[in-house]
């Protein structure tokens, strides 16, 4: 696959990943953390703010990987 096509597909995947992840994380927070103290909110949003990086790193690694011609 040409590198340019890999980068295009990877960019679309990252946009979809971040969008879906943000909606899911916010929905879970809204449904479960409504009565939780502030520090639980802080921990939840710190964790969910960092966890999305793991799948994004895999996509970026795939995008930058060796070309399979």
N, CA, C and O atoms as a GROMACS GRO file, in nm:
protein
  276
    1UNK      N    1   0.085  -0.117   0.000
    1UNK     CA    2   0.000   0.000   0.000
    1UNK      C    3   0.090   0.124   0.000
    1UNK      O    4   0.185   0.131   0.078
    2UNK      N    5   0.062   0.219  -0.085
    2UNK     CA    6   0.144   0.340  -0.088
    2UNK      C    7   0.137   0.416   0.045
    2UNK      O    8   0.034   0.418   0.112
    3UNK      N    9   0.247   0.477   0.080
    3UNK     CA   10   0.257   0.549   0.208
    3UNK      C   11   0.155   0.662   0.216
    3UNK      O   12   0.099   0.688   0.323
    4UNK      N   13   0.132   0.729   0.105
    4UNK     CA   14   0.036   0.839   0.105
    4UNK      C   15  -0.106   0.791   0.138
    4UNK      O   16  -0.179   0.858   0.212
    5UNK      N   17  -0.144   0.676   0.085
    5UNK     CA   18  -0.275   0.619   0.114
    5UNK      C   19  -0.283   0.574   0.260
    5UNK      O   20  -0.386   0.591   0.325
    6UNK      N   21  -0.175   0.516   0.312
    6UNK     CA   22  -0.172   0.475   0.452
    6UNK      C   23  -0.192   0.595   0.544
    6UNK      O   24  -0.265   0.587   0.642
    7UNK      N   25  -0.126   0.705   0.512
    7UNK     CA   26  -0.140   0.825   0.595
    7UNK      C   27  -0.281   0.880   0.588
    7UNK      O   28  -0.334   0.926   0.689
    8UNK      N   29  -0.342   0.878   0.472
    8UNK     CA   30  -0.480   0.926   0.457
    8UNK      C   31  -0.576   0.840   0.539
    8UNK      O   32  -0.658   0.892   0.614
    9UNK      N   33  -0.565   0.708   0.524
    9UNK     CA   34  -0.652   0.616   0.599
    9UNK      C   35  -0.628   0.631   0.749
    9UNK      O   36  -0.723   0.633   0.827
   10UNK      N   37  -0.501   0.641   0.790
   10UNK     CA   38  -0.468   0.657   0.931
   10UNK      C   39  -0.524   0.786   0.989
   10UNK      O   40  -0.572   0.787   1.103
   11UNK      N   41  -0.519   0.893   0.913
   11UNK     CA   42  -0.574   1.020   0.959
   11UNK      C   43  -0.724   1.010   0.980
   11UNK      O   44  -0.776   1.059   1.081
   12UNK      N   45  -0.793   0.948   0.887
   12UNK     CA   46  -0.938   0.930   0.901
   12UNK      C   47  -0.967   0.842   1.023
   12UNK      O   48  -1.059   0.872   1.100
   13UNK      N   49  -0.890   0.735   1.041
   13UNK     CA   50  -0.911   0.647   1.156
   13UNK      C   51  -0.890   0.719   1.289
   13UNK      O   52  -0.966   0.697   1.383
   14UNK      N   53  -0.789   0.804   1.296
   14UNK     CA   54  -0.764   0.876   1.420
   14UNK      C   55  -0.877   0.975   1.449
   14UNK      O   56  -0.918   0.990   1.564
   15UNK      N   57  -0.927   1.042   1.346
   15UNK     CA   58  -1.038   1.134   1.366
   15UNK      C   59  -1.161   1.060   1.416
   15UNK      O   60  -1.228   1.106   1.509
   16UNK      N   61  -1.190   0.945   1.356
   16UNK     CA   62  -1.304   0.864   1.400
   16UNK      C   63  -1.282   0.813   1.542
   16UNK      O   64  -1.373   0.818   1.624
   17UNK      N   65  -1.162   0.765   1.571
   17UNK     CA   66  -1.129   0.715   1.704
   17UNK      C   67  -1.152   0.822   1.810
   17UNK      O   68  -1.218   0.796   1.911
   18UNK      N   69  -1.098   0.939   1.789
   18UNK     CA   70  -1.110   1.046   1.889
   18UNK      C   71  -1.255   1.089   1.906
   18UNK      O   72  -1.300   1.113   2.018
   19UNK      N   73  -1.328   1.098   1.797
   19UNK     CA   74  -1.468   1.140   1.804
   19UNK      C   75  -1.553   1.038   1.881
   19UNK      O   76  -1.627   1.074   1.973
   20UNK      N   77  -1.541   0.912   1.844
   20UNK     CA   78  -1.620   0.807   1.911
   20UNK      C   79  -1.576   0.794   2.056
   20UNK      O   80  -1.661   0.779   2.145
   21UNK      N   81  -1.447   0.798   2.081
   21UNK     CA   82  -1.396   0.784   2.218
   21UNK      C   83  -1.447   0.898   2.306
   21UNK      O   84  -1.485   0.874   2.421
   22UNK      N   85  -1.447   1.019   2.255
   22UNK     CA   86  -1.494   1.134   2.335
   22UNK      C   87  -1.641   1.120   2.368
   22UNK      O   88  -1.682   1.148   2.480
   23UNK      N   89  -1.720   1.077   2.272
   23UNK     CA   90  -1.864   1.060   2.297
   23UNK      C   91  -1.888   0.951   2.400
   23UNK      O   92  -1.970   0.968   2.490
   24UNK      N   93  -1.819   0.838   2.386
   24UNK     CA   94  -1.837   0.727   2.480
   24UNK      C   95  -1.790   0.765   2.619
   24UNK      O   96  -1.859   0.739   2.718
   25UNK      N   97  -1.672   0.827   2.629
   25UNK     CA   98  -1.619   0.865   2.760
   25UNK      C   99  -1.708   0.967   2.830
   25UNK      O  100  -1.730   0.958   2.951
   26UNK      N  101  -1.760   1.062   2.755
   26UNK     CA  102  -1.848   1.163   2.814
   26UNK      C  103  -1.982   1.103   2.855
   26UNK      O  104  -2.037   1.138   2.959
   27UNK      N  105  -2.033   1.011   2.774
   27UNK     CA  106  -2.160   0.946   2.808
   27UNK      C  107  -2.145   0.863   2.936
   27UNK      O  108  -2.231   0.868   3.024
   28UNK      N  109  -2.037   0.788   2.945
   28UNK     CA  110  -2.013   0.708   3.066
   28UNK      C  111  -1.999   0.799   3.188
   28UNK      O  112  -2.053   0.769   3.294
   29UNK      N  113  -1.928   0.910   3.172
   29UNK     CA  114  -1.912   1.003   3.284
   29UNK      C  115  -2.046   1.063   3.326
   29UNK      O  116  -2.074   1.077   3.445
   30UNK      N  117  -2.127   1.098   3.229
   30UNK     CA  118  -2.256   1.158   3.260
   30UNK      C  119  -2.348   1.060   3.333
   30UNK      O  120  -2.419   1.097   3.426
   31UNK      N  121  -2.345   0.934   3.290
   31UNK     CA  122  -2.434   0.835   3.349
   31UNK      C  123  -2.387   0.784   3.485
   31UNK      O  124  -2.469   0.749   3.570
   32UNK      N  125  -2.256   0.778   3.506
   32UNK     CA  126  -2.206   0.714   3.628
   32UNK      C  127  -2.146   0.808   3.732
   32UNK      O  128  -2.140   0.772   3.849
   33UNK      N  129  -2.104   0.926   3.693
   33UNK     CA  130  -2.033   1.013   3.786
   33UNK      C  131  -2.115   1.131   3.836
   33UNK      O  132  -2.060   1.226   3.891
   34UNK      N  133  -2.244   1.126   3.819
   34UNK     CA  134  -2.326   1.242   3.854
   34UNK      C  135  -2.320   1.277   4.002
   34UNK      O  136  -2.327   1.394   4.038
   35UNK      N  137  -2.307   1.179   4.088
   35UNK     CA  138  -2.303   1.207   4.232
   35UNK      C  139  -2.165   1.184   4.293
   35UNK      O  140  -2.149   1.191   4.415
   36UNK      N  141  -2.067   1.158   4.211
   36UNK     CA  142  -1.931   1.132   4.261
   36UNK      C  143  -1.863   1.262   4.303
   36UNK      O  144  -1.894   1.369   4.250
   37UNK      N  145  -1.770   1.252   4.397
   37UNK     CA  146  -1.696   1.373   4.438
   37UNK      C  147  -1.603   1.423   4.328
   37UNK      O  148  -1.580   1.354   4.229
   38UNK      N  149  -1.551   1.543   4.345
   38UNK     CA  150  -1.470   1.608   4.242
   38UNK      C  151  -1.344   1.529   4.209
   38UNK      O  152  -1.303   1.527   4.093
   39UNK      N  153  -1.282   1.464   4.308
   39UNK     CA  154  -1.158   1.392   4.280
   39UNK      C  155  -1.182   1.267   4.196
   39UNK      O  156  -1.092   1.224   4.123
   40UNK      N  157  -1.299   1.209   4.203
   40UNK     CA  158  -1.332   1.096   4.115
   40UNK      C  159  -1.347   1.146   3.972
   40UNK      O  160  -1.302   1.080   3.878
   41UNK      N  161  -1.409   1.260   3.955
   41UNK     CA  162  -1.419   1.322   3.823
   41UNK      C  163  -1.279   1.350   3.767
   41UNK      O  164  -1.251   1.321   3.651
   42UNK      N  165  -1.194   1.406   3.851
   42UNK     CA  166  -1.058   1.438   3.809
   42UNK      C  167  -0.984   1.313   3.764
   42UNK      O  168  -0.922   1.313   3.657
   43UNK      N  169  -0.988   1.208   3.845
   43UNK     CA  170  -0.920   1.084   3.808
   43UNK      C  171  -0.977   1.023   3.681
   43UNK      O  172  -0.903   0.976   3.595
   44UNK      N  173  -1.109   1.024   3.668
   44UNK     CA  174  -1.172   0.967   3.550
   44UNK      C  175  -1.129   1.041   3.424
   44UNK      O  176  -1.090   0.979   3.326
   45UNK      N  177  -1.135   1.173   3.427
   45UNK     CA  178  -1.101   1.248   3.308
   45UNK      C  179  -0.951   1.250   3.280
   45UNK      O  180  -0.910   1.262   3.165
   46UNK      N  181  -0.868   1.236   3.383
   46UNK     CA  182  -0.724   1.220   3.359
   46UNK      C  183  -0.697   1.087   3.288
   46UNK      O  184  -0.621   1.082   3.191
   47UNK      N  185  -0.758   0.981   3.338
   47UNK     CA  186  -0.737   0.850   3.276
   47UNK      C  187  -0.794   0.843   3.134
   47UNK      O  188  -0.727   0.798   3.042
   48UNK      N  189  -0.916   0.888   3.118
   48UNK     CA  190  -0.975   0.881   2.985
   48UNK      C  191  -0.909   0.979   2.889
   48UNK      O  192  -0.913   0.959   2.767
   49UNK      N  193  -0.849   1.084   2.941
   49UNK     CA  194  -0.777   1.177   2.857
   49UNK      C  195  -0.645   1.123   2.806
   49UNK      O  196  -0.590   1.173   2.708
   50UNK      N  197  -0.593   1.020   2.872
   50UNK     CA  198  -0.465   0.961   2.832
   50UNK      C  199  -0.482   0.828   2.759
   50UNK      O  200  -0.401   0.794   2.673
   51UNK      N  201  -0.585   0.752   2.793
   51UNK     CA  202  -0.601   0.617   2.739
   51UNK      C  203  -0.618   0.616   2.587
   51UNK      O  204  -0.575   0.520   2.522
   52UNK      N  205  -0.680   0.719   2.528
   52UNK     CA  206  -0.702   0.719   2.384
   52UNK      C  207  -0.571   0.721   2.306
   52UNK      O  208  -0.568   0.688   2.188
   53UNK      N  209  -0.464   0.760   2.373
   53UNK     CA  210  -0.334   0.768   2.305
   53UNK      C  211  -0.285   0.629   2.263
   53UNK      O  212  -0.217   0.616   2.161
   54UNK      N  213  -0.318   0.525   2.340
   54UNK     CA  214  -0.269   0.390   2.308
   54UNK      C  215  -0.316   0.341   2.171
   54UNK      O  216  -0.232   0.300   2.091
   55UNK      N  217  -0.446   0.343   2.140
   55UNK     CA  218  -0.485   0.301   2.006
   55UNK      C  219  -0.437   0.398   1.898
   55UNK      O  220  -0.409   0.357   1.785
   56UNK      N  221  -0.428   0.526   1.931
   56UNK     CA  222  -0.378   0.623   1.833
   56UNK      C  223  -0.232   0.594   1.799
   56UNK      O  224  -0.190   0.609   1.684
   57UNK      N  225  -0.154   0.553   1.900
   57UNK     CA  226  -0.014   0.518   1.874
   57UNK      C  227  -0.003   0.399   1.780
   57UNK      O  228   0.085   0.396   1.693
   58UNK      N  229  -0.091   0.302   1.795
   58UNK     CA  230  -0.089   0.186   1.705
   58UNK      C  231  -0.121   0.227   1.562
   58UNK      O  232  -0.060   0.179   1.467
   59UNK      N  233  -0.217   0.317   1.547
   59UNK     CA  234  -0.251   0.364   1.413
   59UNK      C  235  -0.134   0.442   1.354
   59UNK      O  236  -0.101   0.425   1.236
   60UNK      N  237  -0.071   0.527   1.433
   60UNK     CA  238   0.043   0.605   1.383
   60UNK      C  239   0.159   0.514   1.348
   60UNK      O  240   0.227   0.537   1.249
   61UNK      N  241   0.183   0.411   1.428
   61UNK     CA  242   0.290   0.316   1.398
   61UNK      C  243   0.262   0.245   1.266
   61UNK      O  244   0.353   0.223   1.186
   62UNK      N  245   0.135   0.208   1.243
   62UNK     CA  246   0.098   0.145   1.117
   62UNK      C  247   0.119   0.242   1.001
   62UNK      O  248   0.167   0.203   0.894
   63UNK      N  249   0.082   0.367   1.021
   63UNK     CA  250   0.097   0.467   0.915
   63UNK      C  251   0.243   0.488   0.877
   63UNK      O  252   0.273   0.504   0.759
   64UNK      N  253   0.332   0.487   0.973
   64UNK     CA  254   0.473   0.514   0.949
   64UNK      C  255   0.554   0.390   0.919
   64UNK      O  256   0.674   0.399   0.890
   65UNK      N  257   0.490   0.273   0.925
   65UNK     CA  258   0.561   0.147   0.905
   65UNK      C  259   0.615   0.130   0.764
   65UNK      O  260   0.595   0.216   0.678
   66UNK      N  261   0.684   0.020   0.742
   66UNK     CA  262   0.741  -0.005   0.610
   66UNK      C  263   0.630  -0.024   0.504
   66UNK      O  264   0.523  -0.077   0.533
   67UNK      N  265   0.660   0.021   0.386
   67UNK     CA  266   0.562   0.009   0.278
   67UNK      C  267   0.560  -0.133   0.226
   67UNK      O  268   0.665  -0.194   0.206
   68UNK      N  269   0.443  -0.185   0.204
   68UNK     CA  270   0.425  -0.316   0.142
   68UNK      C  271   0.381  -0.293  -0.002
   68UNK      O  272   0.264  -0.265  -0.028
   69UNK      N  273   0.473  -0.305  -0.091
   69UNK     CA  274   0.442  -0.274  -0.233
   69UNK      C  275   0.387  -0.393  -0.303
   69UNK      O  276   0.355  -0.385  -0.422
   0.00000   0.00000   0.00000
